[in-house]
Amino acid sequence: MKNIGFLSFGHWSAQRGSATRTASDALLQAIDLAVAAEELGLDGAYFRVHHFARQHASPFPLLSAVAARTSKIEIGTGVIDMRYENPLYMAEEAGAADLISGGRLQLGISRGSPEQVIEGWRYFGYAPEEGETDADMGRRHAQVFLEMIEGHGFAEPNPRPMFPNPPGKLRLEPYSEGLRDRIWWGAGSNKTAEWAAMLGMNLQSSTLKDDETGEPFHVQQAQQIRAYREAWKAAGHTRKPRVSVSRSIFALTNDEDRMYFGHGGSEDDQVGFIERQRSIFGRSYADEPDKLVEQLRQDEAIAEADTLLLTVPNSLGVAYNTHVIESILKHVAPALGWR
């Protein structure tokens, strides 16, 4: 395990017990947690994106703010739903955020997951073309985005521009060199993982995927990662790809940990249906550090991946989540090969 980051959904709620009661709380605490995580030596700060929900939605202002307050930690998403995105405008925002960060952006994108409203992307002005599904549209948006951040000129310049133009066709600005190699695809199936490999994207695999074999989640996820790497090799890419998996992991080191998570996490995978697709949800981990290490060593997908994203309970506040991260880094991560 080379890299460990946190993944925050950015929930906020005024309910009793929440330390994150408003959208302002969620955003400002996300920045503070990233700063604290960098000080602990964590490798990445990643944020989930959900529309029409009391969670993080527009990621680029947050990513840029985190970039301005930090200097080393990777900054990313897991994931941006491309059904909602204008790929050209997104390319400009991503380029700006990456330049502010000094090349630390690790941008996770995807065709999206079930949302809070029916066909929410239609409210954003997008609709599938004839013969397309919404998933096809998301993948099409993604491919356009990838083309835009390559930095090639494609637009005919005005012969009488307000400002002088460089020769030839114009590209989108700002352009950030190297960003194309730091785009990740959130794949929910083996097939989409292979598609991502063909296009030269890194792989993000979360705690949910299509149930394709009936085997335990971590076994299926490890198979997905291996299929992705085979497809990457077959595509002839020259660089080595990166692969992340996300997990809910809590080391029980004090009474507060035991109060929140000591009643037993989800020790078994769960199976359900999402949009008529049989899906499998990976288990959570919560135990004493030594027992936790032994459990995680049996997780085949963690062993296959190079990056582990820890999903954090952000509504419990910055101080507690800093403790959660520190406990993993101190008591668990070294035994998994980190550092």
N, C-alpha and C positions, 0 to 999 in steps of 0.2 A: 504494500500500500504506500504509494509515493506521496499522495496529496489527500488532505482532509479539509473539507469546508463545511459551512453550515448552510441550510436551506430554510428560509423563512417564508411562510404564507402571508405574513403581514396582517393577521386578523386584528380587528378591533371591535370592542363591544362595551356597552355601559353596564353590563351585568355585574352582579356582585362577585368580587374576587378577581376581576380583570384589572391588570395594571396598564392595559392599553385600551383606553376608553374612546378615543377619537381617531380620525384619520391622521390628524397632526401627530398624536402620540405614536401611531404606527410608523410613520415616516421618520420622525426624529429619533425614535428609539432604534430603528433599523440602522441609522447612521452611527449612533453611539455603540451599538453592538458590533458593527464592523470594525470600528476603531479599537474596541476592547479585544476582539478576536485577533486582530493584527498584533496587538501587544503580547498576546499569549503565544503567538507563533503559528496560528492557524493559517492555512494556505488559501482559503477562498470564502467569499461572502456572496451567496446566491439568493435570489428572490423570485418567488412564484408570481405569476401574473393571472389575475381573474377579473373579468369585467362584470359589471352589474352586481358586485358583491362588496361587502365591507372587508376588503383585503387589498393588497397592492394591485394597482391596475396599470397606470402609465409608468413604465420602468425607467425611462431615460433621465428624468430629473433626479430620481433617487440614485441611480448609478453614478451620475455626474457628481452629485453631492458627496457620495461615499468616496469617489475618486479624489475629490479635492481635500478630503480629510485624512486620507491614508496615502501610503507610499509604496507598499510592497504587496499587499494582499490582492489576489485575483478577485474580480468583480463580475458577477454574471447573473443570468436568469435561468429559471428552470420551470416552466418554459413560457415563451411568448407565443400566443395563439395566432398563427399567420392568417387565419380566416378574417381577422379583424384589421389587418395591417395594409397600409399603402406602402408597398415595398420600396418605392423611390424615396419617399419622405423618411421612412425608417432607415434607409441607407445613410442619409444625411445625419440623422440623430445618432446612429451607431458610430459613424465616423467621428463626430464631435466628442461623444463620450469616451471613445477609445483614445483620442488625442489628449483629452483632459487627464486620463488615467495613466498616460505614458505607455500604452500598449498592454494594459492589464485586463481588458474586457474579454470575457469568455461567455459568448452569447448563445443561450439555449433557445431554440425555436421548435415549433411543432405544428402539426395540422390542427391541434387543439383537442380539448376534452369536453364532456358535457358541461354546459354552462347554466347560469341562473335563469335565463330567459330562453324562449323558443327562438331559434335562429337569430341570435343576438347580432351576428355580423351584418344582417340586413339593415339594422338601425345605423350601422356605421357606413352604409352606402355600398356594400358589397353583395354580390349574388353569383352563384355558379353560372358558368356559361352553359349553353345547350349541351346536354349529354354529360355534364360534370356533376359530381357530388360535392358537398361542402368540403369534404376531405381533399378531393382533387383540387379544389380552388385553393385551399391552404398550401398544398404542395406546389401549385403553380406560383403563388405569391412568393414562396420560399425560393424558388429557382430564379425568379426575377431579381429578388433581393441579392442572391449570390452573384448574379451577373453585375449588378450595380456596384457592389463593393470590390469587384475586380479592378476598378479604376480605369476602364477603357472608355475612350470617347465615343459617344453615340448620337449626340444632339447637334443639329445644324446651327452654327453660330449666326447671330444677327450681323448683317454686313455693316450696320451702323450702330454698334453697341454703345452703351453708356460708358463702359470701361473697356480698355484694350483686352483682347482675347489672345490666348496662346494659339499657335497655328493648329489647324485641323478641327475635328469635331470635339465637342466639349463633354467632359464627364461631370458627374455630381461632385460637389465639394461640401465639406472637407473630405478628402480622401485620407484614409489611415492605412499605411502599408502594413501588411501582416495580419490584418483583421480577418481576412478570408480563411486563414488557417485556424482561427479561434471561434468558428461557428459550430455549434453542437445541434444535433437533431434528437428530440425526445421521441423515441420509438416505442410503440405499444405492441409490436409484433416482430417476428423474425423477418418477415418480408420488408417491412419499412426500415428495419435496421440495415438490411442489405442494400436497400435503395439509398439510404444515407451514405453508406460506404462508397457506393458508385459515384456519388456526387462529391466525395471528399470532405464530408462533415464528420466531426467527432460524434460520439454516441453518448446520449444521456438515457439511462434506463432507471425508472423510478420504482416504487413499491406496487405498481399495477401494470399488468400486461395481459394480452389475450391468453386464455388457457388453451394452449395448443397441443398438449400431450397428456394432461391429467397428472403430471408429476409435481412434486413440491415446487413452490415458487422459485426458490433460489437455484434449483436445478434447471428449470426452464430458462431463467434469466441467464445463467451461465452458458446454456446452449445458444441463446440469442447473441451473446457477446462473441462466442466462437464463430457463429455464422457471419456476424458482422466483420470479424477480422479476416475470414476467408474471402469474403466479397471485396474487402479493401485490397487484399493481396492480388486478387484477380483483376481488379481495376487498374493496377499498375502504378498506384500512387507512390511517390518516393519518400514522403515523410512518414513518421510513425504516428498513428492516430491515438487519441486519448479516449478513455471510456470511464464514465462515472456511474455509480449506483447510489441510490439514496436509501437511508434506513432511519427509523426512530430507535435510538439507543440511549439508555439512561443508566449510568452507573450509580448505584445506591450507596452513597458514602456518608450521609447524615440523616437526621430525623426528618428534615424537610423533603429530601428525596423520597424517603419511605412513605411520607404522607401523600405525596403526589402520585408516585408510581410504584410503591411497594406492594400494592394489592395484586400485582401480577399484570404484566402486559399481555398483549395478544400473542399467546404462545403457539398458535396454529395459524396457518394460512386460511384465508376466507375466499369463497367462490361466490360470484354473483353475476348478474347480467347488466351490461351497459350498452344501450342502444342495440339490443337484441344480440349482443356479442358476449359469449361466456368469458368472463374475466377472472383472474386470480389476483388476490391482494396479499402481499407479503406480510409476515408477522412483525410485531414490534419486539424489542429487547429491553428488559429492565431487570437488573439483578446486581448482586455484589460483584465488584470488579473481577475477581478471580473466576467466578462462574461465568461472567459475561464474556471474558476472553475465550473460554472453552467453547461457548455457544457460537461465537462469531467465527472461530476457526473452522467450524463445520459448514459455514455459509459459502457455497461454491462460487456464487457470483461476486462476493466481496474479494475472494481470492483471485478471480479473473480480472477484476477492474483495477485501474491504477488510481482512481479518485473515489473517495467516499464522501457523500454529502449527508450531514447529520440534520434531520428535520428537527427544528427547535420549537418549543411551545412559546412563541413570542409574546403571547398575552400574559405570561407570568413575569414579564419585565426584564430589563437589561441585566440587573445584578444576578438574578437567578439563572438566566441563560448563559451568562459569562461563567458562572459556577459549573453549569452542565457541560459546557465546552471544555473548561479546564480539567474537570474530572476525567473526561474521555482522553484528553491529551496526556494526562499524568498517569492514569491507572490502566488504560486499555490500549491506546494506540501503539506504544512501543512494542507490545507483545504481538501486534499484527504486522510489524515490520516498518512502521512509520519512523522516519529519521534514523 
